[in-house]
Amino acid sequence: MNYNPTNPSKNSAVDGALSEELQAGCKVDGGDDLTSPVASFDEMNLNEDLLRGIYGHGFESPSLIQQRAIRPLACGTGDLIAQAQSGTGKTATFSIGLLQLVDPTKRACQAIILSPTRELAKQSASVAASLVLDEADEMLSLGFRDNIYDVLQKLPRSVRLCLFSATLPPETLELAQEWMPDAQRVIVKKEELTLEGIKSYFVFCGGDERAKLPTLLDLYAQLNITQAVIFVNHRRKVEWLSDALNSHDFTCSPIHSELTQEERDGVMQRFKSGQARVLIATDVLARGIDVQQVNLVVNFDLPRDRESYIHRVGRSGRFGRKGSAINLLGGDADVRTLREIEQHYATTIDELPIDLSVLA
């Protein structure tokens, strides 16, 4: 793969789309570091209509990734690689940056947002102004790499590429380097990836995988759950666990990739509206669940890769809110996996105390 887009700053159509105010704020002559934090939306020289929409949507002040990544994206001066924790506003970051560049008078496609799941694509379905790859680590994995290359081959050579994800493993960055060697980078260090406001705990279920269900039932009966997501590793286990919980009068909703789109939409609508309080899902849906009321994530199965852990627990505590994660350990293999997760993210996961008020 030798796709190498030309410098977008030479594209007069892109340059011409920038307002005089934004061009001044961008300092496209190179005299300013565009990734320097900007403390407020008002200081980003955004279009007035867009600014009204931002505040109308309920945003008051930009998160750290928004402070650093909106302006380089909105200025239209080059490719961008951005990494930040789940729930910190990455979708809003690239939506705002791209909407700043959109010309509403042109009735033509000005943006493509690529996501690994339909739920995430729908969440991110806002008109934008260049090519955005969302959840780049998953999109550039072996399962999607050829598809992405086919898309890039059909795009103008002057297109801008922007990669956004909570995790960017070395192999993903190496591949991105082939496509966008001169990209600006806004990347959180690995040791900073643990989520502020989210506390992780573990429960050792007596060294027996079969003890996880009774443990979960006991926890479920004691906890005051606003809304929760329970993750397992296989589609069949989603159905099994959902049936098991429902048979004990704990209402929950299963969601997985083999449901029709209409069925998945119905499940998510009931969950978002609060009609369903507990969602059981696989990792396929880990990145497409964005519900502000989720205050608890339960890993019935620990994730099969370390990067998925942060995407899972990031479903709680969205955008600065507090949340908790509980990991059920069924044996020595789970203990080893949890220790690897702790080491990878330079964090400590404590045993869940008897007093469950810590989860309130």
C-alpha positions in Angstrom: 0.0 0.0 0.0 1.6 3.2 -1.1 -1.3 5.6 -0.9 0.2 9.0 -0.2 -2.1 12.0 -0.5 -0.6 15.2 -1.7 -0.5 18.2 0.5 -4.1 19.3 1.0 -3.0 22.9 1.7 -2.4 23.2 -2.0 -6.0 22.5 -2.7 -7.6 25.8 -3.5 -11.1 24.5 -3.0 -10.3 23.7 0.6 -8.4 26.9 1.3 -11.2 28.9 -0.2 -13.8 27.4 2.1 -12.1 28.9 5.2 -13.6 32.1 6.5 -11.3 35.1 6.9 -11.7 34.8 10.7 -10.8 31.2 10.7 -7.8 31.7 8.4 -6.6 34.3 10.9 -7.2 32.0 13.8 -5.4 29.1 12.0 -2.2 31.1 11.2 -1.7 28.9 8.2 1.7 30.5 7.7 3.2 28.1 10.2 3.5 30.6 13.0 1.3 28.7 15.4 1.1 25.2 16.8 -2.5 24.3 15.9 -2.6 21.5 18.5 -2.0 23.9 21.4 -5.0 23.8 23.7 -7.8 26.3 23.1 -9.8 26.8 26.3 -13.2 27.7 24.9 -15.3 27.1 21.8 -15.6 30.9 21.5 -11.9 31.2 20.9 -11.8 28.7 18.1 -13.1 31.1 15.4 -15.9 28.8 14.5 -18.9 29.8 12.3 -21.6 31.4 14.3 -24.3 28.9 13.2 -22.0 26.0 14.2 -21.2 27.7 17.5 -24.9 28.1 18.3 -25.4 24.4 17.5 -22.6 23.4 19.8 -24.1 25.3 22.8 -27.6 24.2 21.8 -26.4 20.6 21.9 -25.5 21.1 25.6 -21.7 21.5 25.3 -20.4 24.2 27.7 -16.6 23.9 27.4 -14.3 21.7 25.2 -12.7 18.5 26.6 -9.0 18.1 26.3 -9.2 16.3 22.9 -11.5 19.0 21.7 -9.2 21.8 22.9 -6.3 20.3 20.9 -7.9 18.6 17.8 -10.8 20.8 16.6 -8.6 23.6 15.3 -6.1 21.7 13.2 -9.0 19.7 11.7 -11.1 22.8 11.1 -8.2 24.7 9.6 -7.9 22.3 6.7 -4.1 22.3 6.8 -3.2 18.6 6.8 -3.8 15.1 8.0 -4.4 14.3 11.6 -4.0 11.3 14.0 -5.9 11.8 17.3 -6.1 9.5 20.3 -8.0 10.1 23.5 -9.9 8.1 26.1 -13.4 6.7 25.5 -16.1 9.1 26.4 -14.0 12.3 26.1 -15.8 13.7 23.0 -13.9 12.4 20.0 -17.0 12.1 17.8 -17.9 15.7 18.6 -14.3 16.7 17.9 -14.2 15.5 14.3 -17.9 16.5 13.7 -17.3 20.1 14.8 -14.0 20.3 12.9 -15.5 18.9 9.7 -18.7 20.9 9.9 -16.6 24.0 10.0 -15.3 23.2 6.5 -18.6 22.1 4.9 -20.0 24.4 2.3 -23.8 24.1 2.8 -24.5 25.5 -0.6 -22.9 22.6 -2.4 -25.3 19.7 -2.8 -22.6 17.0 -3.0 -20.8 14.6 -0.7 -18.1 16.5 1.1 -17.2 14.0 3.8 -16.9 10.3 4.4 -16.9 8.9 8.0 -15.9 5.2 8.2 -16.7 3.2 11.3 -16.5 -0.5 12.1 -20.1 -1.0 13.2 -23.5 0.3 12.0 -24.3 1.6 15.5 -21.1 3.6 15.6 -21.6 4.8 12.0 -25.1 6.1 12.9 -23.7 7.8 16.0 -21.1 9.5 13.9 -23.4 10.3 11.0 -22.8 14.0 10.7 -21.9 15.9 7.5 -18.2 16.6 7.5 -15.6 18.0 5.1 -12.7 15.6 4.4 -12.2 11.7 5.0 -12.4 10.6 8.6 -11.5 7.1 9.9 -13.3 6.6 13.2 -12.0 3.9 15.7 -8.9 3.7 13.5 -7.4 0.8 15.3 -10.3 -1.5 14.4 -10.7 -0.1 10.9 -7.0 -0.7 10.1 -7.1 -4.3 11.5 -6.7 -7.2 9.1 -10.5 -7.5 8.6 -10.9 -4.0 7.3 -7.5 -3.0 5.8 -8.2 -4.0 2.2 -11.6 -2.3 2.3 -10.0 1.0 3.5 -7.4 0.8 0.8 -10.1 0.3 -1.9 -11.9 3.4 -0.6 -8.7 5.5 -0.6 -7.9 4.5 -4.1 -11.2 6.1 -5.3 -10.8 9.4 -3.5 -9.1 12.6 -4.8 -5.4 12.7 -4.2 -5.8 15.9 -2.3 -8.1 14.4 0.3 -7.3 14.8 4.0 -7.1 11.8 6.3 -8.0 11.9 10.0 -7.7 8.9 12.3 -9.6 8.9 15.6 -9.5 6.2 18.3 -9.2 5.5 22.0 -6.3 3.1 21.2 -3.7 3.2 18.5 -1.4 0.1 18.7 2.1 0.4 17.0 1.0 -1.7 14.0 -1.8 0.7 13.3 0.5 3.7 13.6 2.9 2.1 11.2 0.2 1.6 8.6 -1.0 5.1 9.1 2.5 6.3 8.5 2.3 4.9 5.0 -0.8 6.8 4.1 -0.2 10.1 6.0 3.5 10.5 6.7 3.2 14.2 7.5 0.2 14.0 9.8 -0.1 16.1 13.0 -0.5 13.9 16.0 -2.6 14.4 19.2 -1.9 11.2 21.1 -2.5 10.4 24.8 0.4 8.4 26.4 -0.4 4.8 27.3 -0.1 5.5 31.0 -2.7 8.2 30.7 -5.3 5.9 29.1 -7.1 4.8 32.3 -10.3 6.7 32.5 -10.8 9.5 35.0 -14.0 9.1 36.9 -14.3 5.3 36.3 -13.2 2.9 39.0 -12.5 -0.7 38.1 -13.0 -3.6 40.5 -12.8 -7.4 40.3 -14.7 -10.2 41.9 -13.0 -13.6 42.2 -15.7 -16.3 41.7 -14.1 -19.1 43.5 -12.0 -20.3 40.6 -15.0 -21.7 38.7 -16.4 -20.2 35.5 -19.8 -21.6 36.4 -19.9 -19.4 39.6 -20.0 -16.2 37.5 -23.7 -16.4 37.0 -24.7 -16.8 40.7 -22.2 -14.0 41.5 -23.8 -11.7 38.9 -27.3 -12.5 40.1 -26.2 -11.6 43.7 -24.6 -8.3 42.5 -27.6 -7.5 40.4 -30.0 -7.9 43.4 -27.9 -5.6 45.6 -27.0 -2.8 43.1 -29.0 0.3 42.4 -28.4 0.3 38.6 -29.4 3.3 36.5 -28.3 1.6 33.3 -25.6 -1.0 32.8 -23.8 -2.9 30.0 -22.7 -6.5 30.5 -20.0 -7.7 28.1 -19.3 -11.3 27.0 -17.0 -12.7 24.3 -19.4 -14.7 22.1 -22.8 -14.2 20.5 -24.2 -17.4 21.9 -23.3 -16.4 25.4 -25.2 -13.1 24.9 -28.4 -15.2 24.3 -27.6 -17.6 27.1 -26.9 -14.9 29.7 -29.9 -12.9 28.6 -32.2 -15.9 29.0 -30.7 -16.8 32.4 -31.1 -13.3 33.8 -34.7 -13.0 32.4 -35.6 -16.3 34.0 -34.6 -14.8 37.4 -36.8 -11.8 36.7 -33.9 -9.5 36.0 -35.0 -7.8 32.7 -32.2 -7.3 30.2 -31.9 -6.9 26.4 -29.4 -8.8 24.2 -27.7 -7.2 21.2 -25.2 -8.7 18.8 -24.2 -8.7 15.1 -26.6 -11.4 14.0 -29.7 -9.3 14.9 -31.2 -7.4 11.9 -30.6 -3.7 11.8 -34.3 -3.1 12.7 -33.9 -5.3 15.7 -30.7 -3.7 16.8 -32.2 -0.2 16.4 -35.2 -1.3 18.5 -32.9 -2.6 21.3 -30.8 0.6 21.4 -33.9 2.8 21.3 -35.4 1.0 24.3 -32.0 1.2 26.1 -31.4 4.9 25.4 -35.0 5.8 26.4 -34.6 3.9 29.7 -37.2 1.3 29.0 -34.4 -1.3 29.2 -31.9 -0.9 32.1 -29.4 -3.6 31.2 -27.8 -4.4 27.9 -25.8 -7.6 27.2 -23.4 -7.2 24.3 -20.3 -8.5 22.6 -17.2 -6.4 21.7 -18.7 -5.8 18.2 -21.0 -3.3 20.0 -18.5 -2.0 22.5 -17.7 1.1 20.5 -21.2 2.0 19.4 -22.9 2.3 22.7 -23.1 6.0 23.7 -25.7 6.4 26.5 -25.0 9.1 29.1 -27.0 7.3 31.8 -24.8 4.2 31.9 -23.1 4.0 35.3 -21.9 0.4 35.4 -20.0 -2.0 33.1 -19.7 -5.6 33.9 -17.1 -7.8 32.2 -18.7 -11.2 32.5 -15.9 -12.3 30.2 -12.7 -10.4 30.2 -11.9 -9.0 26.7 -9.7 -11.1 24.5 -7.3 -8.2 23.8 -6.1 -5.5 26.1 -7.2 -2.6 23.9 -10.8 -3.7 24.1 -10.8 -3.2 27.9 -10.7 0.6 27.6 -13.4 0.6 25.0 -15.7 -1.5 27.2 -15.3 0.4 30.5 -15.5 3.6 28.6 -19.2 2.9 28.1 -19.7 4.2 31.7 -18.6 7.7 32.8 -19.3 9.3 29.4 -17.7 12.7 29.0 -16.5 13.2 32.5 -19.3 11.5 34.4 -18.5 9.0 37.1 -18.9 5.3 36.5 -17.7 1.8 37.6 -16.6 -1.4 36.0 -16.7 -4.9 37.6 -14.6 -7.7 36.3 -15.8 -11.3 37.1 -12.8 -13.7 37.4 -13.6 -17.4 36.9 -10.1 -18.9 37.3 -6.4 -18.4 37.1 -6.5 -17.5 33.4 -8.8 -14.6 34.1 -6.5 -13.5 37.0 -3.5 -13.5 34.6 -5.5 -11.5 32.0 -6.5 -8.9 34.5 -2.9 -8.5 35.7 -1.8 -8.0 32.1 -4.5 -5.3 31.7 -3.3 -3.6 34.9 0.3 -3.6 33.7 -0.6 -2.4 30.2 -2.5 0.6 31.5 -0.3 1.2 34.5 -3.3 1.1 36.8 -4.6 -0.9 39.8 -7.9 -2.8 39.8 -9.0 -3.5 43.4 -11.2 -6.2 44.7 -14.8 -5.2 45.0 -15.5 -4.3 48.7 -18.4 -5.8 50.7 -19.8 -2.3 51.1 -21.3 -1.7 47.6 -22.0 1.9 48.3 -18.7 2.6 46.5 -20.6 2.0 43.3 -23.3 4.6 44.1 
